[in-house]
Amino acid sequence: MFGVKEMTMILLLLPTLTSIASWLLDIASLILARALNMPQPLVLSAGMAVFAQVQAIETSVGQSLCPRRLAHRLRALWRALS
């Protein structure tokens, strides 16, 4: 496990790592915006919209594939067939 010294170093480096990650994300979105010939805010908002759509689809599929609901549907199907 980590000792006190290692934890202190990790905590001291955390702000630096987060700022580097933020900078890298900004650069990546800028490069993507230039490659698509779109303004950077439009690329960011389109990315958020795509994320929201994918999240909604995953949630709906996850609910329909819930084991209890799936078992209930299979039982209803077996009753209808017999």
Backbone bond lengths (Angstrom), bond angles and torsions (degrees), N, CA, C in turn:
res aa  C-N    CA-C-N  psi(-1)  N-CA   C-N-CA  omega(-1)  CA-C   N-CA-C  phi
1 M - - - 1.453 - - 1.528 109.93 -
2 F 1.305 113.70 169.95 1.456 119.48 179.59 1.522 110.32 -77.74
3 G 1.317 115.18 142.64 1.448 120.61 173.62 1.523 109.33 -90.45
4 V 1.290 115.66 -179.58 1.459 121.30 -178.75 1.530 110.79 -64.01
5 K 1.333 116.29 -40.33 1.465 120.36 -179.19 1.519 112.10 -63.28
6 E 1.349 115.85 -43.75 1.455 119.84 -178.85 1.531 111.20 -66.79
7 M 1.333 116.86 -39.93 1.462 120.58 178.62 1.525 110.53 -63.85
8 T 1.329 116.87 -39.56 1.454 121.04 178.54 1.527 110.30 -63.20
9 M 1.332 116.94 -42.07 1.465 120.55 179.01 1.530 110.83 -64.38
10 I 1.328 116.51 -40.99 1.464 120.11 179.19 1.522 109.72 -63.35
11 L 1.328 116.58 -44.02 1.460 119.95 -179.65 1.527 111.70 -66.38
12 L 1.328 116.98 -33.03 1.459 119.86 177.83 1.526 111.76 -71.83
13 L 1.322 116.61 -32.39 1.461 120.51 -178.79 1.519 113.43 -84.86
14 L 1.314 118.44 -15.38 1.461 121.73 -175.49 1.527 113.65 -57.53
15 P 1.336 120.92 -47.54 1.465 119.70 177.86 1.533 112.61 -60.90
16 T 1.314 116.75 -36.80 1.459 120.44 178.92 1.524 110.62 -65.87
17 L 1.319 116.70 -44.68 1.459 120.89 179.99 1.526 111.66 -64.19
18 T 1.323 117.42 -39.93 1.463 119.54 179.48 1.524 111.22 -68.37
19 S 1.314 117.55 -36.76 1.464 118.92 178.67 1.525 110.82 -69.73
20 I 1.324 117.54 -35.85 1.473 120.46 176.72 1.529 109.92 -66.39
21 A 1.332 117.39 -42.37 1.460 120.83 178.87 1.521 110.86 -63.22
22 S 1.313 117.05 -41.78 1.472 121.05 177.93 1.524 110.74 -63.05
23 W 1.316 116.81 -42.81 1.461 121.02 178.91 1.521 110.76 -63.16
24 L 1.327 117.33 -42.51 1.464 120.94 178.99 1.528 111.65 -63.84
25 L 1.334 117.45 -39.15 1.463 120.24 177.13 1.523 111.56 -65.76
26 D 1.317 116.91 -38.92 1.468 120.29 177.00 1.527 110.99 -63.25
27 I 1.316 116.46 -44.48 1.469 120.58 178.97 1.530 110.38 -63.54
28 A 1.329 117.11 -42.52 1.472 120.62 -179.72 1.522 110.93 -63.26
29 S 1.335 117.45 -42.85 1.467 119.13 179.65 1.525 111.06 -68.70
30 L 1.320 117.74 -33.89 1.456 121.01 176.87 1.534 110.72 -66.27
31 I 1.321 117.17 -43.54 1.468 120.88 178.44 1.521 110.42 -63.86
32 L 1.338 117.30 -42.39 1.457 120.31 178.41 1.524 111.31 -64.53
33 A 1.327 117.23 -40.42 1.459 120.52 178.82 1.523 111.15 -63.44
34 R 1.304 116.51 -40.60 1.464 118.96 178.13 1.515 111.88 -68.70
35 A 1.328 117.18 -37.19 1.462 120.44 179.02 1.525 110.97 -66.44
36 L 1.334 116.61 -35.20 1.464 120.57 179.30 1.525 112.91 -89.62
37 N 1.325 116.49 -2.59 1.463 122.53 -178.17 1.530 110.92 56.09
38 M 1.339 115.08 48.39 1.460 122.38 179.82 1.524 108.52 -130.34
39 P 1.338 116.82 155.12 1.464 118.37 173.93 1.536 110.85 -66.88
40 Q 1.316 116.18 146.77 1.461 120.78 -177.02 1.533 112.83 -59.86
41 P 1.346 121.04 -41.80 1.470 118.87 178.57 1.533 112.69 -62.34
42 L 1.337 116.58 -32.46 1.455 119.29 177.90 1.529 110.95 -68.37
43 V 1.313 116.97 -38.49 1.469 120.78 177.06 1.529 109.85 -63.64
44 L 1.319 117.15 -42.33 1.461 120.71 179.93 1.522 111.62 -65.30
45 S 1.329 117.37 -44.45 1.467 119.42 -179.37 1.528 111.11 -69.65
46 A 1.332 117.74 -35.14 1.465 119.99 176.44 1.524 110.16 -66.17
47 G 1.320 116.83 -38.59 1.463 120.33 176.81 1.516 111.78 -63.09
48 M 1.324 117.32 -39.63 1.466 120.40 177.54 1.520 111.18 -66.44
49 A 1.336 117.15 -39.22 1.458 120.66 178.91 1.526 110.64 -65.17
50 V 1.312 116.96 -42.27 1.475 120.52 177.94 1.522 110.14 -63.63
51 F 1.319 117.17 -42.47 1.457 120.60 178.22 1.526 110.84 -60.64
52 A 1.338 117.10 -43.09 1.467 120.41 -179.87 1.529 110.89 -63.93
53 Q 1.332 117.41 -40.54 1.468 120.73 178.44 1.522 111.04 -63.90
54 V 1.313 117.15 -46.57 1.467 120.78 -179.49 1.522 109.95 -63.14
55 Q 1.319 116.99 -40.68 1.465 120.89 179.01 1.521 110.71 -62.79
56 A 1.335 117.58 -41.85 1.465 121.16 179.00 1.525 110.94 -64.69
57 I 1.319 117.21 -41.51 1.468 120.58 179.42 1.520 110.40 -65.99
58 E 1.328 117.14 -44.23 1.462 119.77 179.13 1.522 111.17 -62.30
59 T 1.315 117.53 -38.33 1.457 121.13 179.48 1.524 110.48 -66.00
60 S 1.326 117.38 -44.29 1.465 119.68 -178.84 1.518 111.17 -67.62
61 V 1.319 117.74 -40.02 1.462 120.75 177.78 1.521 109.76 -67.33
62 G 1.313 116.95 -40.62 1.456 120.73 179.09 1.517 111.96 -62.16
63 Q 1.328 117.30 -38.16 1.459 120.32 178.71 1.525 111.03 -70.62
64 S 1.328 116.84 -38.28 1.459 118.49 -179.07 1.523 111.68 -73.29
65 L 1.339 117.63 -23.08 1.454 120.90 178.53 1.525 112.96 -98.75
66 C 1.319 116.04 13.24 1.464 120.82 176.59 1.533 108.26 -59.65
67 P 1.332 118.74 133.39 1.467 120.58 -175.74 1.530 113.94 -55.25
68 R 1.311 117.66 -39.53 1.466 119.93 -179.87 1.518 110.98 -66.79
69 R 1.321 116.88 -46.88 1.465 119.92 179.23 1.516 111.07 -64.43
70 L 1.321 116.08 -40.80 1.460 120.24 179.31 1.524 110.53 -63.92
71 A 1.322 118.08 -42.14 1.464 121.60 177.48 1.522 110.64 -63.43
72 H 1.314 116.75 -41.82 1.462 121.03 178.38 1.529 110.71 -61.90
73 R 1.321 116.83 -43.89 1.465 120.28 178.92 1.521 111.64 -65.02
74 L 1.340 116.85 -40.05 1.470 119.71 178.48 1.522 111.48 -65.54
75 R 1.346 117.55 -40.59 1.465 120.15 176.89 1.520 110.90 -62.60
76 A 1.326 116.62 -42.29 1.468 120.19 178.66 1.526 110.57 -64.21
77 L 1.319 116.92 -38.11 1.463 120.54 178.38 1.527 110.83 -65.88
78 W 1.347 116.49 -42.96 1.471 119.72 178.43 1.520 111.14 -63.75
79 R 1.341 117.27 -39.25 1.480 120.36 177.82 1.523 110.44 -64.49
80 A 1.324 116.48 -39.15 1.469 119.96 -179.08 1.522 110.82 -69.15
81 L 1.321 117.52 -32.57 1.458 120.53 -178.33 1.531 112.92 -80.78
82 S 1.335 117.54 -23.73 1.465 118.60 -177.49 1.508 112.87 -100.20
